[in-house]
Amino acid sequence: MAKQVETKLVIKMKRRNRLTTFFRPILIVPILIFIGTFSSSNSGAMSISFTLAVPVLLALVFRNKYPSYIYSFNHAFLELQNRIAIYALYLNDDFPSIEKSKNVTITLPEVRGGKALNRWLPLVKWLLAIPLYIVGIAYLLVTIVYTALAWFSIVFTGNYPKFAINFVVGTVHYWNRVTGYAFILVTDQYPSFSLKLNK
């Protein structure tokens, strides 16, 4: 049984669509508007993660249970975020589906029954996760540089650069593990700082 969020992504390295890659910053706007409608604030997806973390925290502390309906929503929403991410990061040419698709599979730790999680740890996870955020921001900055280079590589050669792939995909995996620990609270196991991919 998984103790961390596990991620499987379908990526495409070669024979990429140069035209859709060139216009990707424009093509992605409709799905960004769609995901932005989940929250009235400017932070969109992150805001809804924080909003749903509060009832989960209260349910864990006072009832020692993880609400199944929030678990299902968090699972579906995290997969949607990842479908958008792999499109935005030029890892795939398929426009993100608003329904489940084969391009992204997220496996969350099983938390039914309420006994798998510490009921008091959610009160301090936000504090314990600060080093994770700092390292994650550094990973994101490098990923932005690699993504810009990937755009040029795909537009001019039709291929995603090999030197960037493990880092960019690893960053997606890393942030999914951090999300599982600090935002959607499905695990008590502290995420690794490494960019290792799921086996």
Residue pairs with C-beta under 8 A, 6 or more apart in sequence:
1 109
1 110
2 107
2 108
2 109
2 110
3 109
3 187
3 189
4 109
4 177
4 180
4 181
4 187
4 189
4 191
5 78
5 106
5 107
5 108
5 109
5 176
5 177
5 179
5 180
5 186
5 187
6 106
6 107
6 198
7 82
7 104
7 105
7 106
7 107
7 172
7 173
7 176
7 198
8 104
8 105
8 106
8 107
8 198
9 82
9 86
9 91
9 92
9 103
9 104
9 169
9 172
10 86
10 92
10 102
10 103
10 104
11 86
11 91
11 92
11 160
11 165
11 169
12 91
12 92
12 93
12 160
13 159
13 160
13 162
13 165
14 158
14 159
14 160
15 158
15 159
16 90
16 93
16 154
16 158
16 159
16 160
17 93
18 154
18 155
18 156
18 158
20 27
20 93
21 90
21 93
21 151
21 154
21 155
22 155
24 87
24 88
24 90
24 151
27 95
28 84
28 87
28 88
31 84
31 87
31 95
31 96
31 98
32 84
34 98
35 44
35 45
35 80
35 81
35 84
36 44
36 45
38 44
38 45
38 48
38 77
39 45
39 47
39 48
39 51
41 47
45 77
45 81
48 77
49 77
49 179
49 183
49 184
50 183
52 70
52 73
52 74
52 184
53 122
53 183
53 184
53 185
55 67
55 70
56 66
56 67
56 70
56 122
56 184
56 185
57 122
57 123
57 185
59 65
59 66
59 67
59 70
60 66
60 114
60 117
60 119
60 122
60 185
61 119
61 120
61 122
61 123
63 114
64 114
64 115
64 117
64 119
65 113
65 114
66 111
66 112
66 114
66 117
66 185
66 186
68 112
71 108
71 111
71 186
74 108
74 184
74 186
75 106
75 108
76 100
78 106
78 108
78 176
78 179
78 184
79 100
79 104
79 105
79 106
80 96
80 98
82 104
82 106
82 172
82 176
83 96
83 97
83 101
83 103
83 104
84 96
85 172
86 92
86 96
86 103
86 104
86 172
87 94
87 95
87 96
88 147
89 143
89 147
89 150
89 168
89 172
90 147
90 150
90 151
90 154
90 160
91 160
91 165
91 168
91 169
92 103
94 101
94 103
97 103
106 176
108 180
108 184
108 186
109 116
109 180
109 186
109 187
110 116
111 117
111 186
117 185
117 186
117 187
117 188
118 188
121 188
122 185
125 181
125 182
125 185
126 182
128 182
128 190
129 178
129 181
129 182
131 193
132 178
132 181
132 182
132 191
132 193
133 178
133 182
135 193
136 171
136 174
136 175
136 178
139 167
139 170
139 171
139 174
139 175
139 195
140 171
140 175
142 167
142 171
143 167
143 168
143 171
146 161
146 164
146 167
146 168
147 164
147 168
149 161
149 164
150 160
150 161
150 164
150 168
153 159
153 160
153 161
154 160
166 195
166 197
167 195
169 197
170 194
170 195
170 196
170 197
171 195
173 195
173 196
173 197
173 198
174 191
174 193
174 194
174 195
177 191
177 192
178 191
180 186
180 187
180 191
181 187
181 188
181 189
181 190
181 191
